Amino acid sequence: MFTLNAILPILIPIMVGYFLKRIGFFKDGFLDGANKLVFKVLIPVLLFSNLYLADLSQIDFAFCGICALAILILFVIGIFIVMLIKDPKQKGVVHQALFRSNYAIIGIPLATLLGGSDAGAMASVVAAISVPIFNILAVIALSIYDKGEDNKVSVKNVLYKIVTNPLIIGVLSGIVVCLIGMGIDKLTGIDGTLKSLFTNYEIYDDGILTNDNLKYNLVDLSFVGTSINYIGRCATPIALLVLGGKFEFSAIKELFKPLSIAVLMRIIITPVVALIVFYFLGYKDSTSFAILIALFATPVAVSSAPMAAQMGQDEKLAGQIVIWTSALSTFSLFAIIMICSAIGIF
């Protein structure tokens, strides 16, 4: 049931978007504009809001480091896998699907359900490492197959796309603000000062926040954090509605080969291999394994479709991959969770 509860909130808005397009409620111009809004504004704000109040001091760098290494290995393997695909505009789309999961939207809630509050807290911290890596590698994957007239990849062009990518700007700005907040905490001696300024907090005594017998008058600027969160929350539902509006069943036949490769790798081969390797590396506790399932077994990120569209890649294929990995991961996640439960991990 909690697998369904994690996946269906992704699928149902897609179905609604598909229905609204079929009855003529959505026009192509609206969907294109909404796609651009999602990629350039809403998802960057969502990524920023997920990171700017993260507690980086709680990061398990050893665990995060090996997860990051695993993602990089998947990226390298993907370079060889996409050799099976001829269309250069499809190569990058399939490539990012091999390593880029829907960790932020599906993964973190799923990890919490599987491993409890400890897993949820650690999963949120792991996002500070995995989300930037996912997005930087995705930009590289969507850029390296666009060759110039001399049939060579322009390193300068790839770096420019990384630096100017709205999603990466959202991630990096969130981390910078988070680091500034940690500096403020150290200077004031109060943990969570930035969080207290930009989120609703309990008023102590006479309206003064206290910590370790220190008292500081803090201005309530919670409207800033609330506004950021409101805008960020719009990203996923609008992206899913647009995805449904652009979905075409007729495209399955023409995209069958790249779609099959991406779906098979994303929801079966990648998670099975990654989880087996981590299991034999000794990560058998429920907390770590819950995060690993969230990181490697969830469907491809929703943001991969608008990113592919805005970077001039095969938008139709990207949308199909998001939809089919989301739908079929209901079964693959169920099987993975059931097996893990049977062998005593959960």
N, C-alpha and C positions, 0 to 999 in steps of 0.2 A: 504493500500500500504506500509506503513512503517513497518507493521508486516512482510509482504513478503520480504521487503528490509533487515530486520534483520535476517530472517531465511534462505532465498535462498542462501546467500553466504556461509552458512554452508552445505546445501544439495548438491549444484552443484559440489563442489570439491569431495564430497563423490561419486557422480554419475560418475565423471571423473575417480576416482580411481578404481571404480568397472569395468568400461569399459576397462581401461588399463590392469587390471588383466585378464579380459576375453579374450583379444586379445593376451595375453602372454607377454605383455610389462614388467609387474612386476613378479618377481620370489619370491617364499616364503622366500628365504634367504635374499633378499633385503628388503622385508617387515618387517621381524623380526629385521634386523639391524636398519632400519629406526624407528621402534617402540622404540627400545632401545635409539636411538639418541634423539627422541622426549622427552622421559621420563627423561633421565639423563642429558641432556644438554639444549635443546631448550626451553621447558616449564619452567624449573627453571630460565633461563635467562629472559624469558618473564615476569614471576612473579616479578623478581627483578626489571626489568625496569619499571613495573607498580607501584612500591612502593618506589623506592629509592629517587624520587623527589616529593613524596606526601606531601601536606601541612597538617601535623597532628594537627597543631594548630587550624584548622577549624573544627575539629571533634565535632559533637554534641553527647556527650558521653551518654546522656539519650536515644536518639533515637537508637544509635549504640548498647547500652546495651540491650535494649528490643529486638532488632533484633537478637543479639547474643543469648539471652535467648530463643527466639523462635526456633532458629536453634538447640540449645541443647535439647529442648523439642522434636523436630522432631526426633533427634537422639535416644532419649530414647524410643519414640513410635515405631521407626523402629525396635528396639530389639524384640518387641512383634510381629510385623508384619511378620518378617522373620521366625518366628516359623512355618509358613505355608509351608516353603520350607525345603526339606529334605537334599539336597546336600550342605555340608558345604562350598564348593567352590563357590556356587551361593548365599549363604546367605549374605556375605559381599558386593557382587556386587549389589544386590538389596537394601541392607541397605543404601549404600552411595547414591543411586539414590533417596532415599526418602527425603534427606535433602540437597544434593549438586547440586546447579543449575549452569548454564553456565553464571554466573554473569559477569565475567571479559570480555568475548568476545561478548556476545549478550546483557547482562543486562545493562551495562553502556551506550552503544549507544541507546538502547531502552528507558532507563530512560530520556536521553537527548531529544529524539524525543517527548516523552510524556509530560515532565515537563519543557522543555526549558533548557537554560544554567545553571540556578540555580540548577535544579535537576541533571544535568550532573556533575557539580562541586561537589555537595554533594555526588553523587553516587561514584565518584572516591575516595573520602575520606572514605566512608563507606567500600570500598574495602580493605582498610588497616586493618580493623577489621574482615570483613567477610571471606576474602581469607585465612588468616592463620587458622581460625576456621574450614572452609570447609576442608582444607587439613589435618589438625591434626586429625579431626574426621574421615576423609576418611581412613587414615592409621589405626586408631583404628578399624574401621568397617571391614577392609580387613584383620585384624590380629586376632581379638578375637574369630573367629570361627575355627582357626587353633589350635587345641588342641594337646598336647603332648601325650606321651605314657600313662601317668597317667590320661588322659582325663580331664586335667585342662589347663586353659589358663595361659601361662607364662607372667606375668606382665613385667618381665625383657626383654623378647623377644619383647613385644609390644613397650616398651619404646625405645629399640634399633632401631626398625623399624621407630619410629617417629623421633629420632635424626638423623638417617642416610638417611632419605627419601630426595631425591634430590629436590622435590617440596617444602618441608618445609624449607630446607636449603636456597633455592632461596627466599622464603618469608621472613624468619628471617633476612637474610643478607641484603635484601632490606630495612627492617625496621631499622636495625642497622645503615646503611649508611644514611638513612633519619634522624635519631636522631642525628648523627654526624653533618649532614648539619645544623640542627636546632641549635646545639651548636656553630657552626662556625658563623651562622647569629647573634647569641647573642653576641659573642665576637667581631665581626667586626662592628656591628651596621647596617649592610646591609642585608635586607631581600632577600633571594634567591641567596646568594653568591655561594653555591654549584651548583645551577641550572645554574648560569651564567658561571661557569667554564666548565660544561660538556654539555651544550647545546648552540646552536647558539643564540647570543643575539645582540641587536642593539648596534653599536659603538657610544658612546656619545662624542661629541666635539673632543678632541684630542686622543680618544681611551681609555679614563678613564671612568669607570662606576661610576656614582654619585648617591647618595641617602642621602637626608636630609643634604645636604652641606658637606657630607663626600666623600672623593675621595680615591680610592684604585686601584692600578694597578693590573689587573687580567690577568693571563695567559690563553689564549684561548686553552682549552683542549677539545674542542667540539668533536674531533675525537673519544674520549673514549665513550661519550654518544651515538654518531651516530653508532659506532660499536656494542654497546650493543643492541641498538634498531634494527639494521639490523638482528642480530642473533635471537632476540626475535620474530621478525615478521615472521620468518621462521616456528615457532612452529605450529601455527594453520593450515596453508595450508598443511604442510607435514603430520600432524596428521590426517587431514581429508582425504587426498589421501590414506594413509595407511589404515584408517578405511574402506574406500570404497573397497580397494583391498582385505581386509579380510572378507568382508561381504558375507554371503551366504543365499539366500532365503530359501534353504532347511532346515536351522537351526530353522526356525520359529516354525515349528510343534513340535519339540522335546523340545523347550524352551518356549512353549506357556504359561505355568502357571507362572513361575517367571517373564517372560517378561511382561505379562499382569498386574501382581501386580505392577511392577516397573513403567510402563507407566501410569497406572491409578492413582497411588499415586503421581507421579511426576508432571503431567500436569493438573490433575483435583482436586483430593481430597486435596492435600497439599496447592495449591494456594487458593482454595475456602475457606477452613477453616481459613488459615492465614489471608487473606484479610478481611474476615468478622470480625475476632477478632480484628484486628488493626483498622478497621472502627469504631467499638463500643468503642474502647479505645480512640477515638478522633482524630486519624490520618486521617483526611479527606481532607487535602489540596493536591493540585496536585503534589507538589514537593515530599512530603513524600510518596504518593501513587504510584507515578511513580517508586520510588526506591523499594518499597515493591513488585510491580509487577515484576521488574527486578530481585529481590532477591529470590522470591518464585514461580514465574510462568514460568520462562524460562526453557528450556530442561536441561537435566543433562550435566555436564561439559564434554567437549571433552577429557580433560586429564584423566577422570576416566577410559577410556578404556586402554590406555598404562600403567596406574598405576596398574590396575588389572592384566594385562599381566605380568608385571615385578615383581609383588608380588605373582605370582603363583596361581592366582584365575581364574575364568572362563572368559577368554578373549573374547570368542565368544558371551557370554551373555552380557558382558559389551559393546561390539561394537553394538550389536542389540539394546540395550537400548538407547544408544546415538543417533543412526539413527532414531529409531521410535519416541522417545520423540521430537527430532528436527523436524521431518516431521509433526507429529500430533499437535505439539504446534502452528503451523501456524493457525489451527482452534481454539484451546483453547485460545490462546492469543487474537485472533480477537474477540471472544465472551466476554472475560474479559474486553478488552478495550472498546468494544461497550457498555456493561452494565455500566461501570464506567462513560462513556461519557453521557449516558442516565440519570443517577442520579445526574449529575452535578459536578462530580469530575474533569473532564477535559473539 
